[in-house]
Amino acid sequence: MKKVVVGLSGGVDSSVAAYLLKEQGYDIIGLFMKNWHDDTVTISEECPWLEDSNDALIVADKLGIPFQTVDLSAEYKERIVDYMFNEYERGRTPNPDVLCNREIKFDVFLKIALQLGADYVATGHYCRKGTLVHEDGSETYQLLSGKDPNKDQSYFLCQLSQEQLAKTLFPIGELLKPEVRKIAAENDLITADKKDSQGLCFIGKVHLPEFLQQKLKPKKGIIVEVPSDAAQFSMDTPKFEDKVSELAFQAEKPEYSAEDGKVVGEHQGAHYFTIGQRKGLNVGGTKEPLFVIETDVEQNIIYTGQGKSHPGLHRHTLFVKNDELHWVRRDLALKIDETMEVMARIRYRQPLQSAILYKTNGGLYVDFKEKQSAITEGQFVAWYIKDELIGSGVIS
């Protein structure tokens, strides 16, 4: 009998994942990951780990499976929280949920599961795993989007490797969320009606500036409003000798100076803000809401523009450096000067967008057919062929 360690989070999705695997005849162990001790930064009772741990225990008891808690808070602090602080300090905006899956759930947690003799780990993610069997008997694993279009979580798993996928099961990937809740209710699982957790992976809802202020100190600076006609990307693209030069131009981050606009307010630290952000600026009196179009952590200046259609918010192209480029399907990785038509997204829940990948010496350009809003350094871009996520990278 194959042994599976299920990451029981105390939510309905992982509860049903454990139930389904038990019904399929697997030998199941429920494992709850405790990854955070500091409750002082949460602003909501929505995701307290103690309650989640208790719910996971009750579910395990109901299913008749062994249960234990593992404390991964040291690894979580080092690999996720410290990384986040470092990225914000550099003026980038990290995605902790993607990192949490790559570094914690499918690395540290997976290794613990294998030490317990598990053949697989399983989670309650809404995605699917496909297997391609080759003539020589070797296998290639596919990361496929979940059947529920409203809950597809493949984006959050965009950094997984073939080695990680080989040891992973996604039992609810073929189900819709209402079906998952129905199964939980029919089997009297305490999590059946529990709200989905929100906020930072394992930490819950946090007030991000306060969270960041634990390490990144407030530093007063100015907010500059840049008029539409001064935005770098409102200009016509000049003529280029080759496609790569054109892509390099289009992928460039805009560079503004205080002289490009007028000072409209003050902030407590450019490293607390991200491109596309509207809340927290506390500047009134404009015809349309102000959005952050660029941050300069060196000069500690936030550049803003009026309205969602401000040209400083939109561009066609982004770049991923080689050392931050990841192929889930290594067999499909592009060689230098090769291109590929894909569908891509730059954030979770964004509808997939038509794009072309261009591989160069230094990395990979993702050139979208339509301009994208708030392309943000430090976030992940993921690309798909049909419903298969084949690669991803950190936006430069």
C-alpha positions in Angstrom: 0.0 0.0 0.0 1.4 3.4 -1.0 1.9 5.8 1.8 0.9 9.5 1.4 1.6 12.4 3.7 -1.1 15.0 3.3 -0.4 18.6 4.3 -3.5 19.2 6.5 -3.9 23.0 6.8 -7.1 23.0 8.7 -9.0 24.1 5.6 -11.7 22.3 3.6 -9.5 21.6 0.5 -6.8 19.6 2.3 -9.4 17.9 4.4 -11.2 16.6 1.3 -7.8 15.7 -0.3 -7.1 13.4 2.6 -10.6 11.9 2.5 -10.4 11.1 -1.2 -6.9 9.5 -0.9 -8.1 7.3 2.0 -11.1 6.2 -0.1 -8.7 5.3 -2.9 -6.8 3.0 -0.6 -3.7 4.9 0.3 -2.1 4.7 3.7 -2.5 8.3 4.9 -0.7 10.5 7.5 -1.9 14.0 8.2 0.8 16.6 8.9 0.2 20.2 9.9 2.9 22.7 9.3 3.4 25.4 11.9 5.4 28.1 10.2 4.8 31.2 12.2 4.9 32.2 15.9 4.4 35.9 15.9 0.7 36.7 16.2 1.3 40.4 16.8 1.4 41.3 13.1 -1.9 39.6 12.1 -4.8 42.0 11.7 -7.5 39.3 11.5 -8.6 36.2 13.3 -9.1 34.6 9.9 -6.0 32.4 9.9 -4.8 31.8 13.5 -2.6 28.8 13.4 -3.8 27.3 16.6 -7.4 27.1 15.4 -6.2 25.7 12.1 -4.1 23.1 13.8 -7.1 22.1 16.0 -9.4 21.7 12.9 -6.8 19.6 11.2 -6.5 17.3 14.2 -10.3 16.9 14.3 -10.4 16.1 10.6 -7.6 13.5 11.0 -9.5 12.0 14.0 -12.7 11.8 11.9 -10.9 10.1 9.0 -9.0 7.8 11.4 -5.6 8.7 10.2 -2.5 9.5 12.3 -1.7 13.2 12.8 1.2 15.3 13.9 2.4 18.8 13.8 5.8 19.9 12.4 7.4 23.2 13.4 9.0 24.7 10.3 9.0 28.3 11.5 12.8 28.6 11.5 12.9 27.6 7.8 9.9 29.8 7.0 11.6 32.8 8.5 14.9 32.2 6.7 13.5 31.3 3.3 10.4 33.3 3.0 10.2 36.2 5.5 13.9 37.2 5.3 13.7 36.9 1.5 10.6 39.2 1.5 12.3 41.8 3.6 15.3 41.7 1.3 13.2 42.0 -1.8 11.1 45.0 -0.5 14.3 46.7 0.6 15.5 46.4 -3.0 12.3 48.0 -4.3 10.9 44.7 -5.6 7.6 43.0 -4.7 7.9 39.3 -3.9 5.2 36.7 -4.0 5.4 34.7 -0.8 2.9 32.1 -1.8 4.9 31.0 -4.8 8.0 30.9 -2.7 6.3 29.1 0.1 5.3 26.3 -2.2 8.8 26.0 -3.7 10.8 26.4 -0.5 8.5 25.0 2.3 5.7 22.7 1.1 7.5 21.0 -1.7 11.0 21.1 -0.3 11.3 21.1 3.5 7.9 19.5 4.1 8.4 17.0 1.2 11.8 15.9 2.7 10.1 15.3 6.1 7.4 13.2 4.4 10.0 11.1 2.6 11.8 10.5 5.9 8.5 9.2 7.2 8.6 6.6 4.5 6.0 8.4 2.2 5.8 7.6 -1.5 4.0 10.9 -2.1 2.9 14.2 -0.5 -0.5 15.6 -1.3 -2.0 19.0 -0.9 -5.4 20.7 -1.4 -4.3 22.7 -4.4 -6.7 23.2 -7.3 -4.4 21.9 -10.0 -3.7 18.6 -11.8 -0.7 16.4 -12.5 -0.3 14.7 -15.9 2.3 12.0 -16.8 3.9 11.5 -20.2 5.4 8.1 -20.6 8.2 7.9 -23.2 9.3 5.0 -25.3 12.2 4.2 -23.0 9.9 4.0 -20.0 10.9 7.3 -18.5 8.3 9.8 -17.4 7.8 13.5 -17.7 5.3 15.2 -15.4 2.9 17.9 -16.3 1.6 20.7 -14.1 -2.0 21.2 -15.4 -4.5 23.9 -14.4 -7.3 22.9 -12.0 -10.7 22.1 -13.5 -12.3 24.9 -11.5 -11.5 28.1 -13.5 -12.4 30.2 -10.4 -9.9 28.4 -8.2 -7.1 27.3 -10.5 -3.9 27.5 -8.4 -1.3 26.3 -10.9 0.2 29.8 -10.9 1.2 29.4 -7.2 3.0 26.1 -8.1 4.9 27.6 -11.1 8.3 27.0 -9.6 7.9 23.3 -9.0 10.5 20.9 -10.6 10.1 17.5 -12.2 11.6 16.0 -9.1 9.0 17.6 -6.9 6.1 16.8 -9.2 7.2 13.1 -9.3 6.4 12.9 -5.5 3.2 15.0 -5.5 -0.5 14.3 -5.7 -3.3 16.8 -6.2 -6.5 14.9 -5.3 -9.0 17.8 -5.7 -7.7 19.1 -9.0 -10.5 17.6 -11.0 -13.2 19.0 -8.7 -15.0 22.4 -8.5 -15.0 24.2 -5.1 -18.8 23.5 -4.5 -18.1 19.8 -5.1 -15.3 19.9 -2.5 -17.5 21.5 0.1 -20.3 19.0 -0.7 -18.0 16.0 -0.1 -16.8 17.6 3.2 -20.4 18.2 4.3 -21.6 14.7 3.4 -18.8 13.2 5.5 -19.3 15.5 8.5 -15.9 17.2 8.2 -15.7 20.2 10.5 -14.1 22.3 7.8 -17.0 21.9 5.3 -18.2 25.5 5.7 -14.9 27.1 6.8 -13.9 30.3 4.9 -10.9 30.2 2.7 -7.8 31.6 4.3 -6.4 34.8 2.9 -3.3 36.8 3.2 0.3 35.6 3.5 0.9 31.9 3.2 0.6 30.5 6.8 0.7 33.9 8.5 -2.8 35.1 7.6 -3.9 38.7 7.0 -1.2 41.1 7.9 -0.9 44.8 7.7 2.0 44.8 5.3 3.6 48.2 6.3 3.6 47.2 9.9 4.9 43.8 9.1 7.7 45.3 7.0 8.5 47.9 9.7 9.8 45.1 11.9 12.9 45.3 9.8 12.6 48.1 7.3 12.5 51.4 9.2 10.1 54.2 8.1 11.9 56.9 6.0 10.0 60.0 5.0 10.0 60.9 1.3 8.0 62.6 -1.4 5.2 61.5 -3.6 5.5 62.9 -7.2 2.6 62.9 -9.6 3.7 62.4 -13.2 1.4 63.7 -15.9 0.4 61.3 -18.7 2.4 63.1 -21.4 5.6 62.8 -19.4 5.4 59.0 -18.9 8.1 57.2 -20.7 5.8 54.7 -22.3 3.5 57.3 -23.9 6.2 57.9 -26.6 6.2 56.1 -29.9 8.6 53.1 -30.1 11.6 54.2 -32.1 12.9 52.1 -35.1 15.3 49.3 -34.2 17.7 47.2 -36.2 16.6 43.9 -34.6 13.8 42.5 -32.5 15.9 41.9 -29.4 16.9 45.6 -29.2 13.2 46.6 -29.5 12.2 44.1 -26.8 15.0 45.4 -24.5 13.7 49.0 -25.0 10.1 47.9 -24.3 11.1 45.9 -21.2 13.0 48.7 -19.6 11.7 50.0 -16.3 10.7 53.7 -16.6 13.2 56.1 -15.0 11.6 59.3 -13.6 13.0 62.2 -11.7 11.2 64.7 -9.4 11.4 67.2 -12.2 9.0 65.0 -14.3 6.1 66.0 -12.2 4.9 67.8 -9.1 5.2 66.9 -5.4 1.7 66.0 -4.1 2.4 64.4 -0.8 4.7 62.5 1.6 5.2 58.8 2.4 6.9 56.8 5.1 9.2 54.7 2.9 9.3 53.9 -0.8 10.0 50.2 0.1 6.5 49.8 1.5 4.9 50.5 -1.9 4.4 48.5 -5.1 3.6 49.3 -8.7 -0.2 49.6 -9.3 -0.9 50.3 -5.6 -3.7 52.8 -5.0 -4.4 52.5 -1.2 -2.1 54.1 1.4 -1.0 57.1 -0.6 -3.3 59.5 1.3 -3.3 62.1 -1.4 -6.6 63.7 -2.3 -7.8 66.4 -4.6 -7.1 64.6 -7.9 -9.7 64.1 -10.7 -8.9 60.4 -10.8 -7.3 58.2 -8.1 -3.5 58.1 -8.0 -1.7 54.9 -8.7 1.9 54.1 -8.0 3.7 53.9 -11.4 7.3 53.5 -10.1 9.2 53.5 -6.8 12.8 54.6 -6.4 14.1 53.2 -3.1 17.6 54.8 -3.6 16.1 58.3 -3.7 13.1 57.3 -1.6 10.6 58.7 -4.1 7.2 57.3 -5.1 6.0 58.3 -8.6 2.3 58.2 -9.3 -0.1 58.8 -12.1 -3.8 59.6 -12.3 -6.2 56.7 -13.3 -5.9 53.1 -14.3 -5.1 54.1 -17.9 -2.0 56.2 -17.1 0.6 55.2 -19.7 3.2 54.8 -17.0 1.3 51.8 -15.7 1.3 49.8 -19.0 3.8 48.1 -21.2 4.0 45.1 -23.5 7.3 43.4 -22.5 9.1 42.1 -19.5 12.4 40.4 -18.9 13.5 37.4 -16.8 17.2 36.9 -16.1 18.7 33.5 -16.7 19.3 32.8 -13.0 15.6 33.5 -12.2 14.2 31.5 -15.1 12.6 28.1 -14.4 11.2 25.5 -16.7 8.8 23.0 -15.2 9.1 21.2 -18.6 12.8 21.2 -19.0 12.4 19.3 -22.3 10.6 22.4 -23.7 13.2 25.0 -22.6 14.1 27.4 -25.3 17.6 27.7 -26.7 19.2 31.1 -27.5 17.3 32.9 -30.4 14.4 30.5 -30.2 10.8 31.7 -29.7 7.6 30.2 -28.5 3.9 31.3 -28.6 2.3 30.9 -25.2 -0.4 32.1 -22.9 0.9 33.9 -19.8 -0.1 35.7 -16.6 1.8 38.0 -14.3 -0.4 37.5 -11.3 -2.8 35.0 -9.8 -6.4 35.1 -11.1 -5.3 37.2 -14.1 -6.9 35.8 -17.3 -4.3 34.2 -19.5 -2.8 36.6 -22.0 -1.3 35.9 -25.5 2.5 36.3 -25.6 5.6 35.3 -27.4 8.8 34.2 -25.5 12.2 35.3 -26.9 15.3 33.6 -25.5 18.5 35.6 -25.5 22.0 35.2 -24.0 21.0 36.9 -20.8 17.5 35.6 -20.2 14.0 35.5 -21.6 11.7 38.3 -22.9 8.0 37.8 -22.6 6.3 40.0 -25.2 2.6 40.3 -24.7 0.1 41.0 -27.5 -1.8 43.5 -25.4 -0.2 45.9 -23.0 -0.2 44.7 -19.4 -1.0 46.8 -16.3 1.4 47.1 -13.4 4.2 44.7 -14.5 6.0 44.5 -11.1 9.6 43.6 -10.5 10.0 40.6 -8.1 6.6 39.1 -9.1 6.4 35.9 -11.1 5.3 35.5 -14.7 4.1 32.0 -15.7 3.5 30.7 -19.2 1.3 28.0 -20.4 0.6 25.9 -23.5 -3.1 25.2 -23.5 -3.8 24.1 -19.8 -0.3 23.1 -19.0 2.0 25.5 -17.1 5.5 24.9 -18.6 7.7 27.6 -17.1 8.0 30.7 -15.0 10.4 33.4 -13.9 10.9 36.4 -11.6 10.2 39.7 -13.4 13.3 41.9 -13.6 
